[in-house]
Amino acid sequence: MLPGIGALFFNDILNQVGVPTGYLTWAIGVLLMTVVVAAINFRGIDLSLKGTVIFMVLESVVVFALMLTIFIVQSSNGSFTVADVGQTFTPSAALGGTASIFAALVFGIQANVGFDAVSTLAEETHTPRKYIPIATVVAVLAVGAFWVITAIGFVAAFPVEQVATVAADGGTPVSAMAHQFWGGAGQLLISVIAFTSITAIYLAQNVASSRALYAMGRAGTAPAFLARLKPGARVPGNAMTLGLVVTVLVTLLLGALLGTASQYNWSATMSSSLALLTYLAVNIANIVYHVRNRATKFHVFMHGVVPVVGIAVVCFVIYKSYLASLWNAGWTFGRSVQIAVLIWLLLGVCWVMVVRRTRPEVMRPDADTFIAPEAAGR
């Protein structure tokens, strides 16, 4: 999904310098971004983190400057007022009503998926128990505030109809906004920054997913080859390679079947669906695990109230945004996603049954499945 979005901006860059674009150039963009990610991540976690931070800081500064420009220009000519700001937080003002809000929530959830992935780096950081929870909460709050500001800027920039037209033509709305308020040079800058910032997210995604696969391979719940470290850099090279290869193949296939712009809609909907189901399972597991295995340490608020509220919220969103909305969205971007999610879950169940049969010891309730032997005593 991520290289597919980045490749759209790669095509934007080529268009702005006069190079004709299409699926082939988009595919080149997908491969180019993947090569950059591999070149950085395979050299070690330090370079991965530095690259991610640098790319994301650059993007934040440039995008915030664009939003500030939009606010100043649109407020000075009367196109956007304080009353309009209030309208952006009024559900009844949404085009299409409540149903459209829940449909859009799919992408809002997708934007928030991954903050918890920082926990996969616990074995590669100092004092993870103390700082990872703090970093996660601070990141959610800070990025959430940033997104609210930029979302208001998008609303202020130009009408929804214009956004739809740009997207239908295979373009990216933020590039069109940059062209309107900063001119051609600004549009090129935004497209380059967007490409590098999505590269940063791709870096982080590959780091997180590879560590999860590595831990599973080490514990025996996934093939053992995933637990091999790359000499020198000490990174899970096989797990990283598998993640990158699968990502590229799926992205290119969806781009060919659905179109380079529409592939994101399908993949984002599926991945956010699976993420919500994962969060639902984690909340349930929180209660069951502490009641069954840690009864003496059961905390009413942390292991009772919090997961129950989480279960209620997730179930509500799944019903409103994924069951009802997707079923009524047609086959291509609705029911096909639901069927794909169901197939993926069935494959997961089958894999668990295989592991339970072949490696029963790693499925015991008291097994420290994801704790490294050297870290188990900490």
N, C-alpha and C positions, 0 to 999 in steps of 0.2 A: 504493500500500500504506500509506504513512505517514498520509495524511489519513484513510484508512479506520479505522485504529486510533484516531487522535485523535478521530474522530467517535463512536466507542463511548463514550469518556469524556465527550464532549459530551452524549450521551444520558443517561449516568449523572448528570451535573449537572442536567439537566432533570427526570429522575425524582425526584431528591432535593428539588426545589422544587415537586413536584406537577404537572409538565407531562407529559401523555401522550407517549410516544415511539414511533417506528417507522422505516420506511425514509425517509420524508420528512424527519424531524428529523435523522436520520443524514446524509442528503445535504446538508442545510443546514450541518451540522458540517463536512463535507468542504469545501464551498465557503468557509465562514468561515475555516477554517485556511489555505486556499489564498490567500485575499485578504490575510490577515495576512502570509504569506510574501512575496507579491508586493510589498506595500506597503513591506516592509523591504528586500528584496533589490534592488529597482529603484532604491533611493536610494544604493547604493554598498556596496563591500566592507567598509568600516569599520563601518557600522551592522549589516551582516549578521553580522560576527564578534562585535560587542558583544552583539547580541541573542541569538545562540547561547550565548555564555558565560553571560550572566545567567540565561537560562532553565534551562540545564543545572546551574548551581551551586545554584539554588533547589531543583530536583528532587532533587539529591544530598543536600542537607541534610535535606529533609523525609523522603525515603525512608529515609535512615540513621536518623533519629529514630524512625520507625515500626518498623524492624527492631530497634532497641535496646529499644523498648517490648515487642515480642514476646518477645525473649530474656529480659528481666527477669520478665515476667508468667509465661511458660510454664516457666521454670526454677524460679521460686519456688513454683509449685503442683505441681511434679514432672512436668509434661506433656512437658518436653524436657530431656534430660540430656546429659552429656558423651558417653555411649555413643551417643546418638542422632546427635550430630555426626559421630562415626565412621561411623555407618551411611550418612550422606549421601554418603560417599566410597567406599562398598563396592559395586562393580558387581553382585555377586550379590544385593544387597538390592533391586534395581530391580524394580518390578512389571512383569511381562512379559518379564523376562530381558534378555539381550544385545540382542535384536531391538528392544526398546523404547528402549534407550539410543541405538542408531543412528538410530531414527526421530526421537527428540528432538534428536539432533545436528543435524538439518536447521535447527532454530530457533536452536541455539547458533551455528551457522555464520552464519546470517542476522544475528544480533546483532553479529558481528564484521566483517561486510562493511562496508567504507567507511572504515576507518582509513587506508588507502592513498590515499584521495581528497584528502588534504591536499596531495599533490604537485601537484594541478591549480592550486594557488595560487602556484606557484613564481615566476611572472612578476610577482606583486603583493606579494611580500615581499622583505625584505632578507636577504642571505646565505642563500638557500634551501638550497644544497648542504650547509651545515653544520647548520642548525637543523631542517630538515624531517625528516631521518632520526631525529634525537634526539627530536623532538616525537612522531613516530609510535610509536617504541618505548616512550617514557614513557606515552603515552596507552593503548597496548595493555596494559601491565603494571598501570597504576593502575586503569583501568576493569575489567580482568579481576579484580583483587582485590576491587573493589567489588561486582562481580556474584556472586562466590563468597559474600561475606557476605550479600548480599540473598537469594541462593538458599537459603541455610541458614535465613534468616528465614522464607521462604515455606514451607519444609518444617515449621518449628516452629509455624507459625500454626494450621493445621488440616489434617485428613486429606485425602488425594488425592481421595477420593470427594466431599468437599464442594467442592473446586475444580472437579471435573467437573460437578457440579450447577449451580454458579454460571455456568460457561461455557455449559452447555446452555441456560440461561435467557436467554442473551444479555448477561449481566453481565460485569464484569471482576473477577478474583480479588483484585487488590490493593485495589480499593474495598471488597470484602466484608471483607477483613482489617482495613482501616482502621476500618470500622464496628464490628467486633467488639472492637477494642482501644482505639479513640479515640472511638467514638460517632458520632452523625450529623454533627457539625461536622467531625470528623476525616476522615470519609468524603468530605465535600464538598471539604475542603482537598486531599486526595489526588487527587480527580478533576480539580480545577482545575490542580494542579501537573502531573499526567500530561498534560493537554491542552497546557499550555505547553511541557513538555519535548519532547513529540513534535513540536510546532511548531518547536522548536530543531533537531531532527534533520532535519525537512523543509527548514528554511532551509539547513542545511549540504549536504543532498543536492542541492538545486536549484543552489546555488553550484557544487558540484563537477561535476555533470553538464553544466551550461551552459558551464563552462570547457573541458571535454573536447570538446563539440560546437563551440565557438568555434574551438578549435585545429584541429579537423578541417576546418571550413569555410575557415579561413585557408590551410591546407595544400592544399586541393583534394580531400580524400578525403570531403568532405560538401558539400552545397549551399552556395554562397558567401554566401547571405543570413544564414547562421548566424554569419558572421564580422563582422557589423556591430555596432558599439558604440553604446550609448545615449548621446546627447550629454549632457554635464554630469557624469553619474554615472560614465561610462566603464565600463559593465558590458555584457556581451553580451545585450542585451535580447531579440533574436529567439530566441536559444538558450534563454534562461530561459523565455520565453513558451511555446515549443514543449514544453519539459519539463513545465511546469505544466498545460498543456492536455491532453497525453497522459495524465499522471498522473490528473487528475480524471476524464477519460472512462473510462479503464480501471477505476478504482476504483468508479465508479458502476455500470458494467456488471457487474463481478464481484459487487458488493453485491446487485444485482437478481437475478442468476442463482443465486448460492450462499448468499445471506443476509449480513447485515451483519457477523456475527461470523465466519462461515466464509470470507469473502473473503480474510482475512489468511492463513489456512492455505495457500490455493492460491498466492497471489502471493508469499508468503515462500518457499515451496518452489521456485517457478520462479526467482525472483531469486537465491536462494542457489545453485541449480544452475548458473546462468549465471556466477555469481561464481567458483565452483570451477573451471569450465572455463576462465575467464579466467586464474585463477592457474596452472592447468596450462600454458596456452599461454605465459604469461610466463616460467615456469621453463624450458620448452623453448627459448624464444627467447633467454633469457639465455645458454645454452650455445652455441646455433647462432651467434648474433650475434658473440660474442667469439671463437669458433673461426674464423669465416669473415672477420670484418671487423676484429677487434682482437686478433689472435693475439699480438702483442708485449706486450699489456697483460693477457693472460689470467692470472687468479689462481685457483690450484687450489681454494682453499676457497670463495671468493665466487662463482666462475663454474663450479665443478665440483661440489664436495661439497654446498653449500647447495641449488642447484637440483635435484640428483639426489634428495636427501632430500625436498625439496618435492614432486617428481613422485611419489615412492613414497607419501607420506602422502596426497596429493590423490587419487591413483588408488584407494587403499584405501578412503577415505571415500566417493568416488563410487560404488564398487561396493557397499559395505555399506549406505549410507544412501540412495542415489538409484536405483541400478539394481534391486537385489534388493528392498529395502523398498518402494519406490514401486510396483513392478510388482505386488506382493502386496497393495497398499493399496486396490485397487479402481479404478474409473474416475474418479470425481469428483476425488479428491485424490491420485491416484497416476498412472495411465496417461495421463490427459489432460494432466497436467503434463509428462510425458516427451515426449509428442507435440508440445506447445506449444514446448518447448525445442528439439526437432529442427527444427520449422518455422522458429523464430527463427534457428537456426544456418544453415539453408539460405538464408534471406533474406540473412543476412550474407555468405555465400559468393557469392550472386548479385550483391550490391552491390560486392564486391571485384572481381568479373569485369568489371562495368560500368566501374568506376574504372580498372582496368588497361587496358581497351580505349580509354577516352576521355581519360584523363590518365596515360599511361604514365610520364611523368617523375616523378610523385609516388610511384610504386611502386618506384623504383630502390632497391637496397640501401643506397646511399650518400646517399639523400635525407634531409635533416634535417627530417622531416615535422612534428615538433611543437616546433620551436625558432623563436621569432620572429626575423625578420630582424635586429632591433636587438639581440637577445640572443645571436645565433649566435657572436659573437666573444668572449663572456665566458669 
